Amino acid sequence: MDLIGLPKEFFKCADNLTEPVWAIEGNIVANLFTSALSGMNAAQLGVATTQHNIANISTPGFTRQQILVSSRAGQQTGAGFIGQGVDVTGVIRIYDQFLNTQVLQEQNQASYLTAYHSAIAQIDLLIADPAAGAAPAMQSFFDKMNAVASAPTSSTARADLLSSAQTVVDRFQAIDQSLTDMANGLTSQITGSVNTVNSYAQQIAVLNGNIKRAIASGQGQQPNDLIDQRDQAISQLNQEIKTTVLRQADGTASVFVGNGQALVLDEQAMRLQVVQSANDPSKVDIAYLNNGRSVVLQQSSLQGGKMGAYLTFRDQTLEPARNALGRVALGMAVSVNQQNQLGQEPPPTGALGGNLFNMAVPRVDQNANNNPASGKPSVTIANLAGLTTSDYRLTFNGAGYTLLRLSDNTTTSYASLPQTVDGMTITAPAPVTAGDSFLIRPTANGARDIALVTNDSNKVAAAAPIRTTKTGAGTISSGTVNPPPPAIPNPAHPMTHLNLQDTVTITFTSSTTFTVAGANPAVGVQTYVSGQNISYNGWTVQITGTPATSDVFTIASNVGGTDGRNASLLAGLQTQNLMANGTASLQGVYGQLVGEVAVKTSELAVTSLAQDNMVAQTVAAQQAVSGVNLDEEGANLIRYQNAYQAAAKAMQIAQTMFDAILAINP
């Protein structure tokens, strides 16, 4: 074989040639020049792309790039088609759409769980604090009340009780203020998140335009680095709010949030904004700006990411926790006040007891979009046992009312008001217009508004307002005052009280019958059963044994009394099942709040950690495909360097061959 593998016969049969041998060799050498040059160019572009990868190894969102090469069509010769080198047809991203979508989903959920756990952990530490929580303060209060029951005349015991009562008030108010501060902080965080979303949306819209024009001017070639920047912006946006992304044929990406609201279309970025909630003035809602018109989004549709965590935490954890705390504070204030009103203050007044605590009233907010001339419904606490931690929405349709319990979406319809439901009595607003809507929060302000209404320790009605005596056989109990407390005597209307401290005598006319004197209203002869309740004038006693005819039992005012019977009943409120439909005590419902928050906090801690691990695994899988590997890039540099050197050597050989051809004398 001779030059470039042509057979010797080709040179001997000169008659068969259509052109001189030197001309044929010249063409082949020229092709060799072209092929070598294309190889050098390809190797040079390979080195440039590899170096670009290495330079961006720490660039967030960068995707490894690779040149695409294809063989040039060969030149036909008598010996066959001789190759003419290589073309670089483009530079592509090493990219897996499935893995990238999975990373977005996992990061969105991780961002949601991390933000939610960080927020709820603050409540967990606050309410469960063994020193600063409400539970130890309530325990101390009831301990001090027991001390007063044991020594009702002790000024020290009474002073300690009031001090402990003030501590309870301070503790409830401090916790409520901390929860309020969290709510205010959430409003700032939601506002910041909305601003961040708008900023990323604008970045994506600008990148959409740049990418679209780059593709058009590059005859379909992809601007890889611009696409990486846009994908990174989408990733960061997705960590703020859950998004759906649709890739368009022109290279742009459309981004949607919520229930399909477009956030980015082509080069246009829509905006979100924070607005005052129409239902609850203490909250903000997220609205969608469309052609200058603000439309409030369904808040539950804004799931995932930090924004979804803020909204879910606020509505499903923070506000219910504040309601639960308020229910405990309200339960303590109401129950202590009611029992104190059933007792008697110490001498010299000996007056019936009054309130020790200020009690919060249910909060009612009118929908801001309603007729401003409409009134608000009146809501009062009817019974502690029925109170829940839920909020309610009352609406009027022109013919009747609908009450929606927001905690479980239970709906009840009423033709008219007032109605008593879940421990509260709702009275119709006046005036009221069809379409009016009201948010009712029975316990929301319970902890905020609790307060000690007196600093006089003698206002603790430790004694019972009645005493019992007897003459003859049989035994009479010390007696108890019947709830509700008697109405406060009004000098202008003396019949408005129950004559609680009037003297009543029970005289037996036989061993099985008795008469009553001094009862209001008057009664006739009664049948006696040992141990049965005997109730008049707002009190109840029991007589046991076998009284004889003419035996007399007297129930009279405990004027000057200094016993601790009512203080014992006040202390007993700690263990009575006053709440949750008679199934839990004050300490019990507070413990339930602490337990629910602790369980949710622990659950989020576990799931957040698991999700972080899932993100790490998914990102590792994505980076295995799209990430820059220095070892691999180093090997590519050597490969392209060797290819460049080999192509340069071929160029040198071609030059030598061309010089030889030029030396031929035709």
HELIX and SHEET records of a PDB file:
HELIX    1   1 LEU A    3  GLY A    5  5                                   3    
HELIX    2   2 LYS A    8  LYS A   12  1                                   5    
HELIX    3   3 ALA A   14  ASN A   16  5                                   3    
HELIX    4   4 VAL A   21  ALA A   55  1                                  35    
HELIX    5   5 GLN A   97  ILE A  127  1                                  31    
HELIX    6   6 ALA A  134  SER A  150  1                                  17    
HELIX    7   7 SER A  155  SER A  217  1                                  63    
HELIX    8   8 ASN A  224  GLU A  240  1                                  17    
HELIX    9   9 GLN A  299  SER A  301  5                                   3    
HELIX   10  10 GLY A  305  PHE A  313  1                                   9    
HELIX   11  11 ARG A  314  LEU A  318  3                                   5    
HELIX   12  12 GLU A  319  ASN A  340  1                                  22    
HELIX   13  13 GLY A  446  ASP A  449  1                                   4    
HELIX   14  14 SER A  457  LYS A  459  5                                   3    
HELIX   15  15 PRO A  494  THR A  496  5                                   3    
HELIX   16  16 ARG A  565  GLY A  572  1                                   8    
HELIX   17  17 LEU A  586  SER A  626  1                                  41    
HELIX   18  18 LEU A  630  LEU A  662  1                                  33    
SHEET    1   A 2 GLN A  65  SER A  71  0                                        
SHEET    2   A 2 VAL A  86  ARG A  93 -1                                        
SHEET    1   B 2 GLN A  75  THR A  77  0                                        
SHEET    2   B 2 GLY A  80  ILE A  82 -1                                        
SHEET    1   C 4 THR A 243  ARG A 247  0                                        
SHEET    2   C 4 ALA A 253  VAL A 257 -1                                        
SHEET    3   C 4 GLN A 261  LEU A 265 -1                                        
SHEET    4   C 4 GLN A 268  ALA A 269 -1                                        
SHEET    1   D 3 ARG A 271  GLN A 276  0                                        
SHEET    2   D 3 VAL A 284  ASN A 290 -1                                        
SHEET    3   D 3 ARG A 293  VAL A 296 -1                                        
SHEET    1   E 2 PHE A 357  ASN A 358  0                                        
SHEET    2   E 2 ALA A 451  LEU A 452 -1                                        
SHEET    1   F 5 ARG A 363  GLN A 366  0                                        
SHEET    2   F 5 SER A 437  ARG A 441 -1                                        
SHEET    3   F 5 TYR A 392  PHE A 396 -1                                        
SHEET    4   F 5 TYR A 401  ARG A 405 -1                                        
SHEET    5   F 5 THR A 410  TYR A 414 -1                                        
SHEET    1   G 3 SER A 378  ILE A 381  0                                        
SHEET    2   G 3 MET A 424  THR A 427 -1                                        
SHEET    3   G 3 GLN A 419  VAL A 421 -1                                        
SHEET    1   H 5 ILE A 466  THR A 471  0                                        
SHEET    2   H 5 VAL A 552  SER A 557 -1                                        
SHEET    3   H 5 VAL A 504  PHE A 508 -1                                        
SHEET    4   H 5 THR A 513  ALA A 517 -1                                        
SHEET    5   H 5 GLN A 526  THR A 527 -1                                        
SHEET    1   I 3 THR A 475  ILE A 476  0                                        
SHEET    2   I 3 TRP A 539  THR A 544 -1                                        
SHEET    3   I 3 THR A 480  VAL A 481 -1                                        
SHEET    1   J 3 THR A 475  ILE A 476  0                                        
SHEET    2   J 3 TRP A 539  THR A 544 -1                                        
SHEET    3   J 3 ASN A 533  TYR A 536 -1                                        
END                                                                             
